[in-house]
Amino acid sequence: MSETVFTARNLTKRYGQLRALNYVSMEVRRGEIYGFVGENGAGKTTLIRVLAGLAAPSDGQITLFGREGNLAKERRRIGGMVESPAVYPNFSARENLEICRLQRGIKDKQSIQRALETVGLTDTGKKKAKNFSLGMKQRLGLAMALLGDPEFLILDEPVNGLDPAGIMEFRELLRRLNAERGITILISSHLLAELFQLATCYGFIHKGEILEQITLAELNAKFKKQLYIRVDDAQKAAAVLAGENVECLPANILRITGGPPSNAGLVRALVNGGVAVEEVVLRGEALEDYYMSLIGGRR
């Protein structure tokens, strides 16, 4: 059995009468890229802040690397980027990392060069952070998280605002960190199509409660008997496919369950029926639909 890097048991966080986390139990195992899924206000950032030691739980317990209680030592093995990267705008990338190194008591000065090389910021020289692009600022934030060579990386919405090229670049960087260095990653994002391409397992949270934890393999197994098709007119398409197990979803997406014998035959029938087929097997939308099916009547 692989080591559990992080465990929460009945974790609760209250702000007055508001319960941001409600008896949350979850675990992240070594080597995973854990996709943390939930709408705005679901409790993702609150849990991440408690995990990182930036907020104290109201009740329950957390375990890091098999230990509980005073976790100051264990948290030194964690790197995090929570919300927007906190950088000094009038300092260079190297100067920002030096300040971060001193604040965190990291003795290894070479860790700055390694972090800059990892995120591709070695050529920025004396350029001030305020003149960085958003993508460069995000990479600087990641470099700060990587100081001290952490075993566990926590990222809260790290690709927010990035263009498609920046998102792809960030995704590949995280894959390398996981594959080559064995860094366990917990990443929250509302971009589910992107998260689907990166994560190896998922935790779904809604209104402060964990609804389900599931591996990528288990999620794929659930999708095997479902075909997702985006069309120009879902109601017309459903009429054309009368007799099939068809459900109309938002954004003119059809979900066909039961393992159809021929996907090509279904597409051909739609086209012959005057329906424009825009995309087939929408994996990202399928992940979003799966989350929506979990929350169901809990809204």
C-alpha positions as CSV (number, residue, x, y, z in Angstrom):
1,M,0.0,0.0,0.0
2,S,1.4,3.4,-1.0
3,E,2.1,6.0,1.7
4,T,-0.6,8.5,2.6
5,V,1.0,12.0,2.4
6,F,-2.1,13.9,3.7
7,T,-5.2,12.7,5.5
8,A,-8.1,14.7,6.9
9,R,-10.5,13.2,9.4
10,N,-13.8,15.0,10.2
11,L,-12.1,18.3,9.4
12,T,-14.4,21.3,10.2
13,K,-13.8,25.0,9.8
14,R,-16.3,27.6,11.0
15,Y,-16.4,31.3,10.5
16,G,-19.0,32.5,13.0
17,Q,-22.2,30.7,11.9
18,L,-20.8,29.8,8.5
19,R,-19.3,26.3,8.2
20,A,-16.8,26.4,5.4
21,L,-15.7,22.8,5.9
22,N,-18.2,20.2,7.3
23,Y,-16.6,17.0,8.7
24,V,-14.3,16.6,5.7
25,S,-12.5,13.3,5.4
26,M,-10.1,12.8,2.5
27,E,-6.6,11.5,1.7
28,V,-3.8,12.1,-0.8
29,R,-1.3,9.3,-1.5
30,R,2.3,9.7,-2.5
31,G,2.9,10.1,-6.2
32,E,-0.6,11.2,-7.0
33,I,-1.7,14.3,-8.9
34,Y,-4.9,15.0,-6.9
35,G,-7.5,17.1,-8.7
36,F,-9.6,19.0,-6.2
37,V,-12.9,19.8,-7.8
38,G,-15.6,22.2,-6.6
39,E,-17.4,25.4,-7.5
40,N,-16.4,28.8,-6.1
41,G,-17.2,28.8,-2.4
42,A,-17.2,25.0,-2.1
43,G,-14.4,25.0,0.4
44,K,-11.3,24.2,-1.7
45,T,-9.2,27.2,-0.7
46,T,-10.3,26.8,3.0
47,L,-9.1,23.2,3.1
48,I,-5.8,24.2,1.3
49,R,-5.2,27.0,3.8
50,V,-5.7,24.6,6.8
51,L,-3.4,22.0,5.2
52,A,-0.7,24.7,4.6
53,G,-1.0,25.9,8.2
54,L,-2.5,29.3,7.1
55,A,-5.7,28.7,9.1
56,A,-6.5,26.6,12.1
57,P,-9.3,24.0,12.0
58,S,-12.3,24.3,14.3
59,D,-12.5,20.6,14.7
60,G,-11.2,17.3,13.4
61,Q,-7.6,16.5,12.6
62,I,-5.1,16.3,9.7
63,T,-2.1,14.0,9.3
64,L,1.0,14.8,7.2
65,F,3.5,12.1,6.2
66,G,2.0,9.9,8.9
67,R,2.2,12.4,11.7
68,E,-0.4,14.6,13.5
69,G,-0.4,17.2,16.2
70,N,2.3,19.9,15.8
71,L,3.1,19.7,12.1
72,A,5.6,22.5,11.7
73,K,8.4,20.1,10.8
74,E,6.2,18.2,8.3
75,R,5.1,21.4,6.6
76,R,8.7,22.1,5.7
77,R,8.3,19.3,3.3
78,I,5.5,21.1,1.6
79,G,5.5,23.8,-1.1
80,G,2.5,25.8,-1.8
81,M,1.0,28.5,-4.1
82,V,-2.3,29.6,-2.5
83,E,-4.4,32.1,-4.4
84,S,-2.2,34.7,-6.2
85,P,1.6,34.4,-5.9
86,A,2.9,37.0,-3.3
87,V,5.8,38.7,-5.1
88,Y,7.7,41.9,-4.5
89,P,7.0,43.9,-7.7
90,N,10.1,46.0,-7.6
91,F,12.5,43.0,-7.2
92,S,13.8,40.6,-9.8
93,A,12.9,36.9,-9.8
94,R,16.2,35.9,-8.1
95,E,15.8,38.7,-5.5
96,N,12.2,37.5,-4.8
97,L,13.5,33.9,-4.3
98,E,16.3,35.1,-2.0
99,I,13.8,36.9,0.2
100,C,11.6,33.8,0.2
101,R,14.6,31.6,1.1
102,L,15.6,33.7,4.0
103,Q,12.0,34.0,5.3
104,R,11.6,30.2,5.3
105,G,15.1,29.5,6.8
106,I,16.3,27.5,3.8
107,K,20.1,27.2,4.1
108,D,20.8,25.9,0.6
109,K,21.5,28.9,-1.6
110,Q,21.7,26.8,-4.7
111,S,18.0,26.0,-4.4
112,I,17.3,29.4,-6.0
113,Q,19.2,28.5,-9.2
114,R,17.5,25.1,-9.3
115,A,14.1,26.6,-8.9
116,L,14.8,29.2,-11.6
117,E,16.0,26.5,-14.0
118,T,13.0,24.3,-13.3
119,V,10.4,27.0,-14.2
120,G,12.4,28.6,-17.0
121,L,13.2,32.0,-15.5
122,T,17.0,32.0,-15.6
123,D,17.2,34.5,-18.4
124,T,15.1,37.3,-16.7
125,G,18.2,39.0,-15.2
126,K,17.4,42.2,-13.3
127,K,13.9,42.6,-14.8
128,K,11.5,43.6,-12.1
129,A,8.6,41.2,-11.3
130,K,6.1,44.1,-12.0
131,N,7.1,43.9,-15.6
132,F,6.6,40.1,-15.9
133,S,3.7,38.7,-17.9
134,L,1.0,36.8,-16.0
135,G,2.5,33.5,-17.0
136,M,6.0,34.5,-15.8
137,K,4.4,35.6,-12.4
138,Q,2.7,32.3,-12.1
139,R,6.0,30.5,-12.8
140,L,7.8,32.7,-10.2
141,G,5.1,31.7,-7.7
142,L,5.8,28.1,-8.5
143,A,9.6,28.6,-8.2
144,M,8.9,30.0,-4.7
145,A,6.9,26.9,-3.9
146,L,9.8,24.7,-5.1
147,L,12.4,26.2,-2.8
148,G,13.6,23.6,-0.4
149,D,12.8,20.7,-2.8
150,P,9.3,19.9,-1.4
151,E,7.8,16.4,-1.5
152,F,4.2,17.7,-1.6
153,L,3.1,20.6,-3.8
154,I,-0.2,22.4,-3.1
155,L,-1.6,24.6,-5.9
156,D,-4.8,26.7,-5.7
157,E,-6.1,27.7,-9.1
158,P,-2.5,28.0,-10.5
159,V,-3.6,28.6,-14.2
160,N,-6.2,31.3,-13.5
161,G,-6.0,33.9,-16.2
162,L,-3.4,32.2,-18.3
163,D,-3.9,31.8,-22.1
164,P,-4.1,28.3,-23.7
165,A,-0.3,28.2,-24.4
166,G,0.5,29.2,-20.8
167,I,-1.9,26.6,-19.4
168,M,-0.3,23.9,-21.6
169,E,3.2,25.0,-20.5
170,F,2.2,24.9,-16.8
171,R,0.6,21.5,-17.2
172,E,3.6,20.0,-18.8
173,L,5.9,21.5,-16.1
174,L,3.7,19.9,-13.3
175,R,3.8,16.5,-15.1
176,R,7.6,16.6,-15.2
177,L,7.8,17.5,-11.5
178,N,5.5,14.5,-10.7
179,A,7.1,12.0,-13.1
180,E,10.8,13.0,-12.7
181,R,11.0,14.1,-9.1
182,G,8.1,12.1,-7.7
183,I,6.5,15.2,-6.2
184,T,2.9,14.6,-5.0
185,I,0.6,17.4,-6.2
186,L,-2.7,18.6,-4.9
187,I,-4.2,21.1,-7.4
188,S,-7.6,22.9,-7.3
189,S,-9.1,24.3,-10.5
190,H,-12.4,25.2,-11.9
191,L,-11.0,24.4,-15.4
192,L,-12.2,20.8,-15.4
193,A,-11.2,20.0,-19.0
194,E,-7.7,21.0,-18.1
195,L,-7.8,19.1,-14.8
196,F,-8.9,16.0,-16.6
197,Q,-5.7,16.0,-18.7
198,L,-3.5,16.3,-15.6
199,A,-4.9,14.6,-12.5
200,T,-4.6,10.9,-11.6
201,C,-7.4,11.0,-9.0
202,Y,-10.1,13.4,-7.9
203,G,-11.9,14.7,-4.9
204,F,-15.2,16.4,-5.3
205,I,-16.3,19.0,-2.7
206,H,-19.6,20.8,-2.4
207,K,-20.7,23.2,0.3
208,G,-17.8,22.1,2.5
209,E,-18.5,18.4,2.2
210,I,-16.5,15.8,0.3
211,L,-18.9,14.0,-2.0
212,E,-16.6,11.4,-3.5
213,Q,-12.9,10.5,-4.1
214,I,-12.2,8.6,-7.3
215,T,-9.1,7.5,-9.4
216,L,-8.7,8.4,-13.0
217,A,-9.1,4.7,-13.9
218,E,-12.4,4.5,-12.0
219,L,-13.6,7.7,-13.7
220,N,-12.7,6.3,-17.1
221,A,-14.5,3.1,-16.4
222,K,-17.7,5.1,-15.6
223,F,-17.3,7.0,-18.9
224,K,-16.8,3.8,-21.0
225,K,-20.5,3.3,-21.4
226,Q,-21.2,6.9,-22.1
227,L,-20.8,8.9,-25.3
228,Y,-20.9,12.7,-25.2
229,I,-21.7,14.6,-28.4
230,R,-22.0,18.3,-28.9
231,V,-24.6,19.3,-31.6
232,D,-26.3,22.4,-32.8
233,D,-29.7,21.4,-31.6
234,A,-29.9,18.9,-28.7
235,Q,-33.7,18.4,-28.8
236,K,-33.7,17.7,-32.5
237,A,-30.8,15.3,-32.1
238,A,-32.7,13.4,-29.3
239,A,-35.7,13.0,-31.6
240,V,-33.5,11.7,-34.4
241,L,-32.0,9.1,-32.0
242,A,-35.3,8.0,-30.6
243,G,-34.9,4.5,-29.2
244,E,-31.4,5.2,-27.9
245,N,-30.8,6.1,-24.2
246,V,-30.2,9.8,-24.8
247,E,-30.2,12.6,-22.3
248,C,-30.0,16.3,-23.2
249,L,-27.4,18.2,-21.1
250,P,-26.7,22.0,-21.1
251,A,-24.8,23.6,-23.9
252,N,-26.4,21.3,-26.6
253,I,-24.6,18.2,-25.3
254,L,-26.1,14.7,-25.6
255,R,-25.1,11.9,-23.2
256,I,-25.8,8.5,-24.7
257,T,-25.5,5.6,-22.2
258,G,-25.5,1.9,-22.5
259,G,-22.5,1.4,-24.7
260,P,-23.7,2.1,-28.2
261,P,-22.5,-0.5,-30.8
262,S,-21.3,2.1,-33.3
263,N,-20.4,5.6,-32.5
264,A,-19.9,6.3,-36.2
265,G,-23.4,5.0,-36.8
266,L,-24.9,7.4,-34.3
267,V,-23.0,10.4,-35.8
268,R,-24.1,9.3,-39.3
269,A,-27.7,9.1,-38.2
270,L,-27.5,12.6,-36.7
271,V,-26.0,14.1,-39.8
272,N,-28.6,12.3,-42.0
273,G,-31.3,13.8,-39.8
274,G,-30.1,17.3,-40.4
275,V,-28.2,17.7,-37.1
276,A,-24.7,19.4,-37.1
277,V,-22.3,17.4,-35.0
278,E,-19.6,19.7,-33.5
279,E,-17.6,17.4,-31.2
280,V,-17.6,13.8,-29.9
281,V,-16.4,12.3,-26.6
282,L,-16.2,15.6,-24.7
283,R,-14.0,14.3,-21.8
284,G,-13.7,17.6,-20.0
285,E,-17.5,18.2,-20.2
286,A,-18.0,14.6,-19.0
287,L,-16.0,15.4,-15.9
288,E,-18.1,18.5,-15.2
289,D,-21.3,16.6,-15.8
290,Y,-20.1,13.9,-13.4
291,Y,-19.6,16.5,-10.7
292,M,-23.0,18.0,-11.5
293,S,-24.6,14.6,-11.1
294,L,-22.9,14.2,-7.7
295,I,-24.3,17.5,-6.3
296,G,-27.7,16.7,-7.8
297,G,-30.4,17.8,-5.3
298,R,-27.8,19.2,-2.9
299,R,-27.9,22.7,-4.4
